Amino acid sequence: MAQPNIIFILIDDLGWRDLGCYGSTFYETPNLDRLRERGMLFTDAYASCPVCSPTRASIQTGRYPARVGVTNFIAGQARGRVIEPDYVKHLPHEEHSIAAALRDGGYQTWHVGKWHLGGEDYRPERHGYDVNVGGCHMGMPHRGYFSPWEIPTLEDGPEGEYLTDRLTDEAINLIERADDRPFLLNMCYYSVHVPIQAKARHIERFQAKAEAMHLDEIDPFVEGEYFPCEHKRERRVQRRQLQSDPQYAAMVWSMDENIGRLLHAVEQSGRAEDTVVFFTSDNGGLATAEGAPTCNAPLHEGKGWMYEGGTREPLLVSWPGVTAPDSISRVPVTSPDFYPTMLEMAGLDPLPEQHCDGESLAPLLRGEGEPDREAIFWHYPHYGNQGGTPGCSVRAGDYKLIEFFEDGHLELYNLRDDISETRDLADEQPGRAADMHGLLRAWRAEIGARLPTANPDWSG
């Protein structure tokens, strides 16, 4: 079988419930819903961290963020009851990225959009990508989504050009100019990260929809506790309780519209039947701070938190002629799995010394079996900007255990029975909690995970 083209679409801050095919009744994603019909939808797919840079490093390397050393968004730093450990603020050159591995195997490799894995010396072209459009140190378009963006690796467009449109144009141009070799397109939109900005006509569309659904009559926010980190300790968490923000809905619409344009271009090129498409997000939806534009319910909390709302993601995979259309997988999978999966799809030998934490999903996508592993792990020893506190967690089967580093307390949940993590079972099932905590501690020691330390100046 010929090597397939691979399009890996990574969205920034998109929540698990933000697509129509994942149950949203306010946001509209017709193109992604059609993609879902062509392939497999994963109900239990996870980002390897509740913030962006670590997940992105994990995808590129096939390793957990704590093994790579990139455990926080670059270059975030905060203090609270504990002091965060140091972390690596770039993707190390020693890592042999998925792009480098596929290029070694005959692929042309392109990165378009957000990178956020270090400064100029660590951009995509230093990690196996032949082409880099828009990838740099920036984690968001600080000047906004309408040109001029002042992104150093993307020329400004005409005044008012929408960034999501422009990145799609750049990707389509690469596809139209491609040679006969297979390609990897690492398509990383800056959307739907803040600032929440969308086209006026799309905002009007969803304002009208919110009125028709009477969502505009409901106060979506509940004020919560004070933030646990020093730099925000005078402010309170603001939790959104339902999806009703017309501007965010309009951003989701533009995202979906542009993915439709991209996939149409692949069809027009005659490559659709030879192209694998992945679609996922780097962390959970922003639901508790910075305007809290979305709600992840029934998942608990969102970006920056160790709960399901922070890490469970939409994942769609279309592998034409291989994956059964309109299929569903409930198998837990995680970011490091993409690396060995793409290698197997391309017919290339595995690189187990590199992607040592990932398991190939190719057998699952072929309907032949599922990854053979005991557990999935997370390590986030930092304070996010959204109200979460430093922690570490493990999922084994239906159960998930979280250790919180501020006071060492454990929480245990059965996700099959309690997807919203409302019933802590740690006291009811102390044996299971102890066993899973032992598994977590052993993993942490094995990968050399760094831990926070007590803050002697904390007076909260």
C-alpha positions in Angstrom: 0.0 0.0 0.0 1.3 3.5 -0.9 2.3 5.8 1.9 -0.7 8.1 2.7 -0.6 11.8 3.0 -1.1 12.8 6.7 -3.0 16.0 7.8 -2.8 16.5 11.5 -5.2 19.3 12.6 -4.5 20.6 16.1 -6.8 23.2 17.5 -5.9 25.5 20.5 -8.1 25.3 23.6 -11.0 23.5 21.9 -13.2 21.7 24.5 -14.5 18.1 24.3 -18.0 19.3 23.9 -17.4 22.0 21.4 -18.4 20.1 18.2 -21.8 19.1 17.0 -20.8 15.5 16.8 -19.7 15.6 20.5 -23.1 17.0 21.6 -22.9 20.8 21.3 -26.4 22.2 20.5 -25.2 25.8 20.2 -22.0 25.6 18.3 -22.2 24.4 14.7 -19.5 22.2 13.0 -21.0 20.7 9.8 -17.6 20.0 8.1 -16.2 18.2 11.2 -19.4 16.3 11.6 -19.0 15.0 8.1 -15.4 14.1 8.8 -16.7 12.1 11.8 -19.0 10.2 9.5 -16.0 9.2 7.3 -13.9 7.8 10.2 -13.7 7.1 13.9 -14.8 9.3 16.8 -12.9 8.7 20.1 -14.9 9.3 23.3 -12.0 9.0 25.7 -9.1 10.7 23.9 -6.8 12.9 26.0 -4.2 15.6 25.7 -1.2 14.8 27.7 -1.4 18.1 29.7 -4.1 20.6 30.6 -2.1 23.4 28.9 -0.7 23.8 25.4 3.1 23.6 25.0 3.5 20.3 26.9 0.9 18.6 24.8 2.5 19.9 21.6 5.9 18.6 22.7 4.3 15.3 23.4 2.7 15.0 20.0 6.0 15.9 18.3 8.1 13.4 20.3 5.8 10.5 21.3 6.8 11.0 24.9 5.0 12.3 28.0 5.7 16.0 28.7 7.5 15.2 32.0 10.0 12.9 30.1 10.7 15.7 27.6 10.9 18.3 30.4 8.3 20.7 28.9 5.7 20.6 31.6 4.2 24.1 31.4 3.1 26.5 28.7 6.2 28.4 27.6 7.2 30.5 29.5 4.6 30.4 32.2 5.6 30.6 35.8 3.6 31.2 39.0 3.7 30.6 42.8 1.2 29.8 45.4 1.2 27.5 48.4 3.9 25.7 46.6 6.8 26.8 44.3 6.8 25.3 40.8 9.8 23.3 39.6 11.9 24.5 36.7 11.1 23.1 33.3 12.5 23.1 29.8 11.3 26.1 27.8 11.8 24.7 24.3 11.6 21.5 22.4 15.1 20.0 22.8 17.1 19.3 19.6 17.9 15.9 20.9 14.3 14.8 20.2 13.7 13.2 16.8 10.3 14.6 16.0 7.6 12.9 14.0 8.3 15.3 11.2 12.0 14.2 11.1 11.0 10.6 11.2 8.5 10.9 8.3 11.0 13.0 6.3 13.6 10.3 6.8 10.9 8.0 5.3 10.4 10.0 2.2 7.8 12.6 3.2 7.7 16.3 2.5 6.9 18.0 5.8 5.0 21.2 6.4 4.1 23.1 9.6 1.4 25.8 9.4 0.2 27.8 12.4 1.0 27.8 16.1 4.2 26.2 17.4 4.9 27.6 20.9 7.9 25.3 21.6 10.7 27.8 21.9 12.4 30.7 20.3 14.1 31.1 16.9 16.6 28.3 17.4 13.8 25.8 18.1 11.3 26.6 15.4 9.7 23.9 13.3 12.4 24.0 10.6 14.9 23.0 13.3 12.7 19.9 14.1 12.3 18.2 10.7 9.9 20.5 8.9 10.8 21.6 5.4 8.4 24.5 5.5 7.3 26.7 8.4 4.4 29.1 8.0 3.4 31.0 11.2 5.2 28.8 13.8 7.3 30.7 16.3 7.6 31.4 20.1 4.1 32.9 20.3 1.3 31.1 22.1 -1.4 33.4 20.8 -1.9 36.3 18.3 -1.2 39.1 20.7 -2.3 41.7 18.2 -5.5 39.8 17.5 -7.0 37.6 14.7 -7.4 40.5 12.2 -4.3 41.6 10.3 -1.8 43.0 11.1 -0.9 40.1 13.4 2.8 40.8 13.7 3.7 37.1 13.8 7.4 37.0 12.9 7.0 33.9 10.6 3.9 35.0 8.8 3.7 38.1 6.6 0.9 40.4 7.5 -2.0 40.3 5.1 -4.3 43.1 3.9 -5.7 45.0 6.9 -8.5 43.0 8.5 -7.6 39.7 7.0 -8.7 36.9 9.4 -5.8 34.8 10.6 -7.7 31.4 10.4 -8.5 32.2 6.8 -4.9 33.1 6.0 -3.4 30.0 7.5 -5.9 27.8 5.5 -4.9 29.7 2.3 -1.2 28.9 3.1 -1.9 25.2 3.6 -4.0 25.0 0.5 -1.2 26.6 -1.5 1.2 23.9 -0.2 -1.1 21.1 -1.2 -1.6 22.6 -4.7 2.1 22.9 -5.2 3.1 19.6 -3.7 5.3 17.1 -5.6 4.6 13.4 -5.9 6.0 12.5 -2.6 3.6 11.9 0.4 3.2 14.9 2.7 2.8 15.6 6.4 0.8 18.8 7.1 1.0 19.8 10.7 -2.0 22.2 10.7 -2.1 24.0 14.0 -4.6 26.8 14.1 -4.2 29.6 16.7 -8.0 29.4 17.1 -9.9 29.1 19.4 -7.4 30.6 21.9 -8.0 34.1 23.3 -8.5 36.8 22.3 -12.0 35.8 21.4 -12.5 37.5 18.1 -14.6 36.6 15.1 -16.2 38.0 11.9 -19.1 40.3 12.6 -21.5 38.4 10.3 -20.8 35.2 12.1 -21.3 36.8 15.5 -24.7 38.1 14.4 -25.7 34.6 13.3 -25.0 33.2 16.8 -26.5 36.2 18.6 -29.7 35.4 16.7 -29.4 31.7 17.6 -28.8 32.5 21.3 -31.9 34.7 21.3 -34.0 32.0 19.6 -32.8 29.5 22.2 -33.4 32.0 25.0 -29.8 31.6 26.1 -29.3 35.3 26.2 -31.8 35.4 29.1 -29.5 33.2 31.3 -26.6 34.5 33.3 -23.9 31.9 32.3 -21.4 32.6 35.1 -21.1 31.4 38.7 -18.5 33.2 40.8 -16.2 30.8 42.6 -13.2 30.7 44.9 -10.2 33.0 44.9 -7.4 32.0 42.6 -4.7 29.9 44.3 -1.7 31.6 42.7 0.0 34.8 43.9 -0.4 36.8 40.8 -4.2 36.4 40.7 -5.1 35.8 44.4 -7.3 38.9 44.6 -9.5 37.6 41.8 -12.2 34.9 41.8 -12.7 32.0 39.4 -15.6 32.6 37.0 -17.2 29.4 35.9 -19.3 29.2 32.7 -22.3 26.9 33.1 -23.5 26.6 29.5 -22.4 27.2 26.0 -23.9 30.5 24.9 -21.2 33.0 23.8 -21.9 34.1 20.2 -18.3 35.3 19.7 -16.8 32.0 20.7 -19.5 30.2 18.6 -18.5 32.3 15.6 -14.8 31.4 16.1 -15.7 27.7 16.2 -17.8 28.3 13.0 -14.8 29.9 11.2 -12.6 27.1 12.3 -15.0 24.5 10.9 -15.5 26.5 7.7 -11.8 26.6 7.1 -11.3 22.9 7.8 -14.0 22.4 5.2 -12.0 24.5 2.7 -8.9 22.6 3.5 -10.5 19.2 3.0 -12.2 20.4 -0.2 -8.7 21.4 -1.6 -7.5 17.8 -0.9 -10.4 16.4 -2.8 -9.8 18.8 -5.7 -6.2 17.7 -5.8 -7.3 14.1 -6.3 -5.5 13.0 -3.1 -8.5 12.5 -0.7 -8.5 8.7 -0.9 -4.8 8.7 -0.1 -4.9 11.1 2.8 -5.3 10.4 6.5 -6.9 13.2 8.6 -6.5 13.6 12.4 -8.4 16.3 14.3 -7.9 17.1 18.0 -7.1 19.8 20.5 -4.1 20.6 22.8 -6.1 21.0 26.1 -9.6 21.5 27.4 -11.9 24.4 26.7 -11.4 27.6 28.6 -14.2 27.5 31.1 -13.1 29.2 34.4 -11.1 32.3 33.6 -10.1 34.9 30.9 -13.8 35.4 30.0 -14.6 31.7 30.2 -16.0 31.6 26.7 -17.0 27.9 26.7 -18.4 25.2 29.0 -17.2 21.6 29.0 -20.2 20.1 30.9 -20.7 17.3 31.6 -16.9 17.3 32.1 -15.6 19.0 35.2 -13.7 22.3 35.0 -11.5 23.0 31.9 -8.1 24.3 30.7 -5.5 24.3 33.4 -7.2 21.8 35.7 -6.4 18.2 36.4 -10.0 17.1 36.0 -11.5 15.7 32.8 -12.5 19.1 31.4 -8.8 20.0 31.3 -7.5 17.0 29.4 -10.3 15.1 27.6 -10.4 16.1 23.9 -12.3 15.6 20.7 -10.5 13.2 18.4 -11.6 12.3 14.9 -9.5 10.1 12.6 -10.3 9.4 8.9 -8.2 6.7 7.2 -9.9 6.1 3.9 -10.3 2.4 3.0 -9.1 1.3 6.4 -11.1 2.8 9.2 -14.8 1.9 9.2 -16.9 5.0 8.5 -19.1 6.3 11.4 -17.3 4.2 14.0 -16.7 4.9 17.7 -13.9 4.0 20.0 -14.2 4.2 23.8 -10.6 3.2 24.3 -8.5 5.7 26.3 -5.8 7.2 24.1 -3.3 10.0 24.6 -1.1 12.5 22.7 2.1 10.4 22.6 0.2 7.8 20.6 0.1 9.9 17.4 3.8 9.4 16.7 3.9 5.6 16.4 0.5 5.6 14.8 1.7 7.8 11.9 4.8 5.7 11.5 2.8 2.6 11.2 0.4 4.2 8.8 3.4 5.3 6.6 4.8 1.7 6.7 7.9 2.9 8.5 9.7 1.0 11.3 8.9 2.0 14.8 11.4 4.1 16.8 10.7 2.8 20.3 13.7 4.6 21.8 12.0 7.9 20.7 8.3 7.4 21.1 8.6 5.3 24.2 5.4 6.5 25.8 3.1 6.1 22.8 1.2 3.2 21.5 0.2 2.9 17.9 -3.5 3.3 17.3 -3.3 1.8 13.8 -4.6 -1.7 14.9 -7.5 0.0 16.6 -8.3 2.0 13.5 -8.1 -1.2 11.4 -10.5 -2.9 13.8 -7.9 -5.4 14.9 -7.3 -4.6 18.6 -6.4 -1.8 21.0 -3.3 -0.5 22.8 -1.9 -2.9 25.4 -1.0 -0.8 28.4 -1.8 -0.6 32.0 -2.4 3.2 32.4 -2.3 6.7 31.0 -0.5 9.4 33.0 -0.4 13.2 33.5 2.0 15.5 35.4 1.3 19.2 35.7 3.3 20.6 38.7 2.3 24.1 37.9 -0.4 26.7 38.5 -2.3 27.5 35.4 -4.0 30.8 34.8 -7.4 29.3 35.1 -7.6 28.3 38.8 -6.3 24.8 38.9 -3.5 23.7 41.3 -0.4 21.6 40.7 -1.1 17.9 40.4 -0.4 14.5 38.9 -2.9 11.8 37.8 -3.3 8.4 36.4 -6.1 6.6 34.5 -6.3 2.8 34.7 -9.3 1.2 33.1 -12.4 3.2 34.2 -10.7 4.7 37.3 -8.8 7.9 37.6 -6.7 9.0 40.6 -5.5 12.6 41.1 -2.8 13.6 43.5 -2.8 17.4 44.4 0.6 18.7 45.3 -0.4 21.6 47.6 -1.6 19.3 50.4 -1.0 15.8 49.0 -4.6 14.7 49.1 -5.9 12.1 46.6 -9.2 12.0 44.7 -10.5 8.8 43.0 -13.2 8.6 40.3 -14.9 5.9 38.3 -15.3 7.7 35.0 -17.6 5.2 33.4 -20.2 5.8 36.2 -19.3 9.4 36.9 -17.9 11.3 33.9 -18.5 14.6 35.8 -16.2 13.6 38.7 -18.7 14.4 41.3 -18.2 11.4 43.7 -14.7 11.1 45.2 -14.2 7.4 46.0 -10.8 7.7 47.7 -12.2 7.0 51.2 -14.6 4.3 50.0 -12.0 2.4 48.1 -8.7 3.0 50.0 -7.1 -0.1 48.6 -7.6 0.9 45.0 -6.5 4.4 45.7 -3.3 3.2 47.3 -2.6 0.8 44.4 -3.1 3.6 41.8 -1.1 6.0 43.9 1.8 3.5 43.9 1.5 3.2 40.2 1.6 6.9 39.8 4.6 7.4 42.1 6.5 4.6 40.3 5.9 6.2 36.9 6.9 9.6 38.2 10.2 8.2 39.5 10.8 6.3 36.3 10.6 9.4 34.1 12.3 11.7 36.5 9.3 14.0 37.0 10.1 17.2 38.9 8.0 18.1 41.9 7.0 21.5 43.4 8.3 22.5 46.8 6.7 24.3 49.8 6.6 28.1 49.6 8.0 29.5 52.8 6.6 32.9 52.1 3.0 31.7 51.5 0.5 33.3 53.9 -2.8 32.3 52.2 
